[in-house]
Amino acid sequence: MDAGPYQIVIMTAANTSEAERIAEALVNDGLAACVNVIESCRSVYRWQGRLVKESEVLMLAKTRRGRFADLERRVIELHSYDVPEIIAVDLTNVAKGYRGFLEDLLGK
């Protein structure tokens, strides 16, 4: 089924407390229909010239494409990182029932 204007926004947070705070704000502000908080992923990246290996918390937010800019601003406002990961992926297919859930919370 066609996904329409919906996206999954992939983000990481320093810890579960921060991730849950961000997730609650996004849902309460109507910027996401749902945010999955997935504890304990391992990230390896370069930051300021050095290799970093850290445990982080992964977040997957379901939103409308048109709300990305507001979601991004809100995450930056709440996040402890200087440069938080905020990556949107357009959905190409969504099950009819779940699409109804998204439409109810985010609009068509």
Backbone torsions as a table, in degrees:
resi	resn	phi	psi	omega
1	MET	NA	140.9	178.3
2	ASP	-59.3	140.0	-177.5
3	ALA	-88.5	-22.0	-177.5
4	GLY	69.8	-140.5	-170.7
5	PRO	-90.2	27.9	-173.6
6	TYR	-100.3	154.0	-179.4
7	GLN	-138.5	159.0	163.4
8	ILE	-107.9	129.0	176.7
9	VAL	-105.1	121.3	-178.3
10	ILE	-96.2	128.8	179.9
11	MET	-142.0	160.3	170.9
12	THR	-125.5	157.5	177.3
13	ALA	-135.5	162.4	-177.0
14	ALA	-69.4	-31.3	-176.8
15	ASN	-158.8	172.1	-177.1
16	THR	-63.2	-40.4	-179.4
17	SER	-59.3	-46.7	179.1
18	GLU	-64.3	-44.3	-179.6
19	ALA	-61.1	-43.7	-179.9
20	GLU	-67.5	-36.9	177.8
21	ARG	-63.5	-44.2	178.1
22	ILE	-66.3	-45.4	-179.4
23	ALA	-59.0	-47.0	-179.9
24	GLU	-61.8	-41.0	179.8
25	ALA	-64.9	-43.3	-178.9
26	LEU	-63.8	-41.6	178.9
27	VAL	-70.9	-46.5	-179.9
28	ASN	-63.0	-33.0	179.6
29	ASP	-82.7	-1.8	-179.4
30	GLY	74.1	18.2	-179.5
31	LEU	-89.3	-15.9	177.2
32	ALA	-144.9	143.2	175.9
33	ALA	-76.7	-32.9	-175.5
34	CYS	-159.3	144.4	172.9
35	VAL	-130.0	119.9	173.0
36	ASN	-83.7	132.4	175.9
37	VAL	-111.4	113.4	-175.2
38	ILE	-111.3	109.4	-174.2
39	GLU	-73.7	148.1	168.4
40	SER	59.1	73.2	165.8
41	CYS	-107.6	159.8	-179.1
42	ARG	-108.9	126.8	179.1
43	SER	-114.7	138.8	176.4
44	VAL	-128.1	122.1	-176.8
45	TYR	-157.9	168.8	174.7
46	ARG	-99.4	135.3	177.4
47	TRP	-142.5	122.3	179.0
48	GLN	52.0	44.6	173.6
49	GLY	83.2	0.8	-179.7
50	ARG	-126.1	153.6	177.2
51	LEU	-79.1	128.7	-178.4
52	VAL	-118.0	135.3	173.8
53	LYS	-126.5	116.2	-175.7
54	GLU	-139.8	152.6	167.8
55	SER	-83.7	135.2	178.0
56	GLU	-136.6	174.8	176.1
57	VAL	-114.0	129.3	-179.1
58	LEU	-90.8	138.5	176.2
59	MET	-125.1	137.9	176.1
60	LEU	-124.4	110.1	-178.0
61	ALA	-104.5	132.0	175.5
62	LYS	-97.9	124.1	-174.3
63	THR	-147.1	178.7	172.2
64	ARG	-92.0	144.7	178.9
65	ARG	-53.3	-40.2	-178.1
66	GLY	-69.6	-10.3	179.2
67	ARG	-101.3	2.0	-176.0
68	PHE	-58.7	-46.6	-176.6
69	ALA	-60.5	-42.2	178.4
70	ASP	-68.4	-40.1	177.3
71	LEU	-62.2	-45.1	179.4
72	GLU	-58.9	-47.2	178.9
73	ARG	-58.9	-43.0	-178.2
74	ARG	-66.4	-42.1	178.9
75	VAL	-63.0	-46.1	179.5
76	ILE	-59.6	-39.7	179.1
77	GLU	-62.0	-35.7	-174.4
78	LEU	-96.3	-14.8	-168.7
79	HIS	-85.2	148.5	179.2
80	SER	-85.8	-17.6	-178.4
81	TYR	-79.3	148.5	173.0
82	ASP	-65.3	-39.2	-178.6
83	VAL	-132.5	84.4	-179.6
84	PRO	-71.4	147.3	174.2
85	GLU	-74.1	122.2	177.2
86	ILE	-142.4	101.4	-173.7
87	ILE	-126.0	125.4	179.2
88	ALA	-101.9	138.7	176.4
89	VAL	-124.5	120.9	177.3
90	ASP	-65.9	138.3	177.1
91	LEU	-84.0	135.8	179.0
92	THR	-100.4	-27.0	179.0
93	ASN	-144.2	137.5	177.3
94	VAL	-139.6	132.7	177.9
95	ALA	-58.2	144.0	-174.7
96	LYS	-53.6	-45.7	-179.3
97	GLY	-63.3	-43.5	-179.8
98	TYR	-70.5	-35.0	175.9
99	ARG	-60.0	-40.0	176.4
100	GLY	-60.3	-40.7	176.7
101	PHE	-60.3	-46.7	179.1
102	LEU	-63.2	-43.2	179.4
103	GLU	-62.1	-40.8	178.8
104	ASP	-60.0	-40.5	-175.1
105	LEU	-91.7	-27.9	-173.4
106	LEU	-118.2	-11.2	-177.2
107	GLY	88.9	165.9	-178.6
108	LYS	-83.8	NA	NA
